[in-house]
Amino acid sequence: MYSRAATAARGGNKILDFITGTAMLLLFLYGLYMVWYNIQVYREGFLGDDLLKFKPTPEADRYLSLEELAAINPDVIGWVTLDDTNIDFPIVQG
């Protein structure tokens, strides 16, 4: 009787070890995915040269570049720039 209980306990321990190991592996893989995802989001947060060519400049005689951007995308209503940050984007309203 004692050997059956010990065998059942060892079998139960193996099952719990497998479930725990699988859960830890899945959580580790999910953590790696979230790190990768955050890196991708961070990279896309920087503005490329494709939009910066339309940024209005105060030195220009006229602000036609924002109008040109509005001609390409009629939802454009302005441009936001925060000094000393990476925030330099057109504002759109849908």
N, CA, C and O of each residue as an XYZ file, in Angstrom:
376
protein
N       0.819     -1.186      0.000
C       0.000      0.000      0.000
C       0.865      1.253      0.000
O       0.539      2.244     -0.653
N       1.955      1.200      0.729
C       2.841      2.356      0.807
C       3.499      2.636     -0.545
O       3.683      3.794     -0.918
N       3.850      1.587     -1.273
C       4.515      1.778     -2.554
C       3.568      2.362     -3.603
O       4.003      3.114     -4.474
N       2.274      2.023     -3.528
C       1.306      2.598     -4.459
C       1.156      4.099     -4.212
O       1.104      4.887     -5.157
N       1.089      4.480     -2.960
C       0.951      5.899     -2.629
C       2.201      6.667     -3.039
O       2.102      7.783     -3.549
N       3.371      6.081     -2.822
C       4.621      6.740     -3.202
C       4.720      6.855     -4.717
O       5.169      7.876     -5.239
N       4.306      5.820     -5.414
C       4.334      5.852     -6.876
C       3.356      6.896     -7.407
O       3.675      7.632     -8.341
N       2.171      6.960     -6.814
C       1.184      7.961     -7.238
C       1.695      9.373     -6.952
O       1.491     10.288     -7.751
N       2.358      9.542     -5.813
C       2.898     10.866     -5.470
C       3.996     11.258     -6.445
O       4.057     12.409     -6.880
N       4.863     10.316     -6.793
C       5.920     10.621     -7.764
C       5.327     10.950     -9.132
O       5.801     11.859     -9.814
N       4.296     10.217     -9.530
C       3.627     10.499    -10.799
C       2.973     11.878    -10.787
O       3.045     12.618    -11.768
N       2.341     12.212     -9.677
C       1.739     13.532     -9.539
C       2.788     14.629     -9.566
O       2.575     15.687    -10.156
N       3.923     14.374     -8.925
C       5.014     15.355     -8.949
C       5.540     15.566    -10.360
O       5.849     16.693    -10.747
N       5.642     14.498    -11.124
C       6.107     14.629    -12.505
C       5.131     15.451    -13.334
O       5.540     16.282    -14.144
N       3.841     15.216    -13.128
C       2.836     15.977    -13.859
C       2.909     17.456    -13.472
O       2.880     18.327    -14.342
N       3.005     17.741    -12.174
C       3.110     19.126    -11.723
C       4.394     19.779    -12.226
O       4.387     20.955    -12.591
N       5.496     19.029    -12.248
C       6.746     19.568    -12.782
C       6.595     19.926    -14.259
O       7.073     20.968    -14.707
N       5.930     19.055    -15.006
C       5.725     19.321    -16.424
C       4.848     20.560    -16.627
O       5.164     21.414    -17.456
N       3.760     20.659    -15.880
C       2.861     21.810    -16.014
C       3.581     23.088    -15.624
O       3.459     24.103    -16.310
N       4.333     23.050    -14.524
C       5.066     24.226    -14.076
C       6.141     24.620    -15.080
O       6.294     25.802    -15.387
N       6.878     23.657    -15.591
C       7.912     23.941    -16.584
C       7.331     24.516    -17.862
O       7.893     25.447    -18.438
N       6.210     23.969    -18.309
C       5.551     24.471    -19.509
C       5.058     25.906    -19.298
O       5.219     26.756    -20.174
N       4.460     26.168    -18.137
C       3.981     27.517    -17.844
C       5.147     28.503    -17.794
O       5.035     29.616    -18.308
N       6.261     28.109    -17.182
C       7.423     28.992    -17.119
C       7.982     29.264    -18.507
O       8.363     30.394    -18.810
N       8.034     28.236    -19.356
C       8.528     28.408    -20.721
C       7.621     29.346    -21.517
O       8.103     30.216    -22.241
N       6.303     29.165    -21.379
C       5.374     30.037    -22.091
C       5.488     31.478    -21.608
O       5.444     32.402    -22.420
N       5.633     31.686    -20.309
C       5.791     33.044    -19.785
C       7.104     33.669    -20.251
O       7.148     34.864    -20.543
N       8.163     32.882    -20.324
C       9.438     33.381    -20.819
C       9.338     33.782    -22.286
O       9.843     34.833    -22.682
N       8.684     32.943    -23.094
C       8.512     33.256    -24.510
C       7.626     34.483    -24.697
O       7.876     35.300    -25.584
N       6.594     34.617    -23.870
C       5.746     35.799    -23.936
C       6.544     37.052    -23.565
O       6.370     38.098    -24.190
N       7.401     36.959    -22.573
C       8.258     38.082    -22.202
C       9.187     38.476    -23.338
O       9.367     39.665    -23.605
N       9.781     37.495    -24.011
C      10.634     37.794    -25.160
C       9.843     38.473    -26.273
O      10.326     39.414    -26.903
N       8.628     37.990    -26.509
C       7.788     38.609    -27.531
C       7.486     40.057    -27.178
O       7.543     40.927    -28.047
N       7.169     40.328    -25.925
C       6.841     41.699    -25.529
C       8.058     42.616    -25.644
O       7.908     43.786    -25.995
N       9.247     42.116    -25.359
C      10.451     42.923    -25.546
C      10.629     43.244    -27.030
O      10.898     44.390    -27.388
N      10.480     42.244    -27.889
C      10.588     42.452    -29.325
C       9.531     43.450    -29.811
O       9.836     44.338    -30.606
N       8.303     43.304    -29.338
C       7.208     44.188    -29.746
C       7.491     45.626    -29.320
O       7.271     46.552    -30.101
N       7.972     45.827    -28.102
C       8.283     47.175    -27.631
C       9.414     47.806    -28.434
O       9.393     49.010    -28.692
N      10.396     47.010    -28.828
C      11.474     47.531    -29.669
C      10.917     47.980    -31.013
O      11.306     49.028    -31.528
N      10.008     47.194    -31.583
C       9.411     47.563    -32.866
C       8.592     48.846    -32.747
O       8.663     49.705    -33.626
N       7.821     48.986    -31.680
C       7.025     50.201    -31.477
C       7.943     51.396    -31.279
O       7.668     52.477    -31.799
N       9.020     51.220    -30.542
C       9.963     52.308    -30.286
C      10.619     52.769    -31.586
O      10.806     53.967    -31.803
N      10.966     51.818    -32.445
C      11.597     52.179    -33.724
C      10.646     52.958    -34.619
O      11.070     53.873    -35.325
N       9.367     52.606    -34.597
C       8.400     53.287    -35.450
C       8.020     54.656    -34.910
O       7.368     55.431    -35.611
N       8.408     54.971    -33.689
C       8.078     56.256    -33.102
C       8.882     57.405    -33.671
O       8.533     58.566    -33.456
N       9.947     57.111    -34.388
C      10.768     58.166    -34.965
C      10.289     58.472    -36.368
O       9.979     57.577    -37.154
N      10.237     59.734    -36.654
C       9.708     60.188    -37.921
C      10.763     60.063    -39.009
O      11.917     60.445    -38.815
N      10.370     59.541    -40.125
C      11.292     59.424    -41.244
C      11.318     60.696    -42.074
O      10.548     61.625    -41.830
N      12.189     60.727    -43.035
C      12.320     61.893    -43.894
C      11.116     62.100    -44.803
O      10.937     63.186    -45.354
N      10.290     61.072    -44.965
C       9.158     61.206    -45.873
C       8.144     62.239    -45.380
O       7.527     62.909    -46.209
N       7.945     62.395    -44.077
C       7.031     63.410    -43.565
C       7.739     64.717    -43.236
O       7.129     65.783    -43.320
N       8.996     64.656    -42.869
C       9.712     65.877    -42.488
C       9.872     66.849    -43.649
O      10.052     68.044    -43.416
N       9.813     66.379    -44.881
C       9.944     67.289    -46.015
C       8.735     68.213    -46.131
O       8.815     69.248    -46.793
N       7.607     67.854    -45.493
C       6.417     68.685    -45.514
C       6.311     69.608    -44.309
O       5.376     70.406    -44.242
N       7.229     69.528    -43.360
C       7.159     70.336    -42.149
C       7.318     71.813    -42.489
O       8.277     72.200    -43.156
N       6.372     72.641    -42.028
C       6.517     74.070    -42.286
C       7.669     74.653    -41.480
O       7.891     74.260    -40.335
N       8.393     75.578    -42.067
C       9.509     76.221    -41.375
C       9.211     77.702    -41.200
O       8.656     78.327    -42.104
N       9.569     78.278    -40.050
C       9.304     79.706    -39.842
C      10.152     80.596    -40.742
O       9.803     81.755    -40.966
N      11.257     80.073    -41.258
C      12.114     80.866    -42.130
C      11.532     81.034    -43.523
O      11.926     81.940    -44.258
N      10.621     80.189    -43.881
C      10.054     80.233    -45.235
C       9.140     81.443    -45.389
O       8.521     81.902    -44.429
N       9.069     81.948    -46.622
C       8.209     83.094    -46.905
C       6.732     82.725    -46.811
O       5.894     83.552    -46.451
N       6.436     81.510    -47.129
C       5.056     81.053    -47.081
C       5.023     79.639    -46.519
O       6.030     78.930    -46.544
N       3.879     79.237    -46.020
C       3.721     77.915    -45.425
C       2.985     76.990    -46.379
O       2.019     76.331    -45.994
N       3.432     76.944    -47.596
C       2.777     76.135    -48.619
C       2.994     74.644    -48.378
O       2.185     73.831    -48.823
N       4.057     74.271    -47.690
C       4.340     72.848    -47.516
C       3.256     72.145    -46.719
O       2.955     70.983    -46.995
N       2.660     72.814    -45.737
C       1.559     72.203    -44.994
C       0.332     72.068    -45.895
O      -0.415     71.095    -45.788
N       0.129     73.021    -46.763
C      -0.984     72.925    -47.715
C      -0.750     71.783    -48.699
O      -1.692     71.101    -49.103
N       0.495     71.579    -49.078
C       0.803     70.457    -49.972
C       0.519     69.134    -49.263
O       0.009     68.188    -49.863
N       0.856     69.090    -47.988
C       0.563     67.882    -47.225
C      -0.940     67.686    -47.104
O      -1.427     66.558    -47.182
N      -1.670     68.762    -46.916
C      -3.129     68.672    -46.841
C      -3.721     68.241    -48.181
O      -4.771     67.600    -48.221
N      -3.049     68.593    -49.277
C      -3.526     68.147    -50.589
C      -3.350     66.644    -50.743
O      -4.159     65.974    -51.386
N      -2.285     66.123    -50.147
C      -2.053     64.673    -50.214
C      -3.019     63.937    -49.296
O      -3.584     62.908    -49.668
N      -3.204     64.479    -48.081
C      -4.088     63.866    -47.098
C      -4.990     64.970    -46.548
O      -4.525     65.788    -45.754
N      -6.254     65.020    -46.941
C      -7.132     66.118    -46.524
C      -7.441     66.133    -45.027
O      -8.023     67.101    -44.537
N      -7.069     65.095    -44.295
C      -7.321     65.061    -42.860
C      -6.290     65.867    -42.064
O      -6.460     66.030    -40.856
N      -5.234     66.372    -42.696
C      -4.196     67.124    -42.005
C      -4.747     68.487    -41.605
O      -5.301     69.213    -42.430
N      -4.584     68.830    -40.307
C      -5.062     70.133    -39.836
C      -3.949     70.958    -39.215
O      -4.171     72.125    -38.892
N      -2.758     70.397    -39.035
C      -1.662     71.162    -38.446
C      -0.434     70.309    -38.239
O      -0.346     69.181    -38.725
N       0.511     70.866    -37.509
C       1.772     70.188    -37.221
C       2.147     70.467    -35.780
O       2.049     71.608    -35.326
N       2.574     69.450    -35.053
C       2.984     69.625    -33.659
C       4.471     69.313    -33.536
O       4.944     68.287    -34.025
N       5.202     70.213    -32.873
C       6.624     70.035    -32.615
C       6.889     70.393    -31.163
O       6.545     71.489    -30.721
N       7.489     69.489    -30.428
C       7.907     69.764    -29.055
C       9.428     69.794    -29.035
O      10.082     68.801    -29.353
N       9.977     70.923    -28.666
C      11.427     71.082    -28.653
C      12.078     70.116    -27.669
O      11.502     69.772    -26.637
N      13.275     69.694    -28.008
C      14.086     68.777    -27.208
C      13.429     67.413    -27.010
O      13.740     66.721    -26.040
N      12.535     67.015    -27.899
C      11.930     65.682    -27.883
C      11.926     65.134    -29.306
O      12.339     65.818    -30.243
N      11.469     63.923    -29.460
C      11.324     63.310    -30.780
C       9.925     63.521    -31.347
O       9.567     62.890    -32.341
N       9.124     64.395    -30.736
C       7.757     64.628    -31.185
C       7.790     65.722    -32.256
O       8.075     66.884    -31.969
N       7.493     65.326    -33.486
C       7.530     66.223    -34.626
C       6.653     65.607    -35.721
O       7.164     65.017    -36.674
N       5.331     65.749    -35.578
C       4.393     65.028    -36.413
C       3.301     65.940    -36.962
O       2.988     66.970    -36.366
N       2.724     65.556    -38.100
C       1.522     66.259    -38.560
C       0.328     65.832    -37.701
O       0.304     64.726    -37.160
N      -0.651     66.718    -37.584
C      -1.868     66.427    -36.843
C      -2.967     66.143    -37.863
O      -3.177     66.926    -38.790
N      -3.649     65.050    -37.695
C      -4.746     64.688    -38.601
C      -6.025     64.569    -37.792
O      -6.013     64.214    -36.613
N      -7.121     64.873    -38.455
C      -8.427     64.743    -37.837
C      -9.323     63.986    -38.789
O      -9.547     64.405    -39.924
N      -9.829     62.868    -38.312
C     -10.655     62.020    -39.169
C     -12.106     62.345    -39.092
O     -12.918     61.708    -39.762
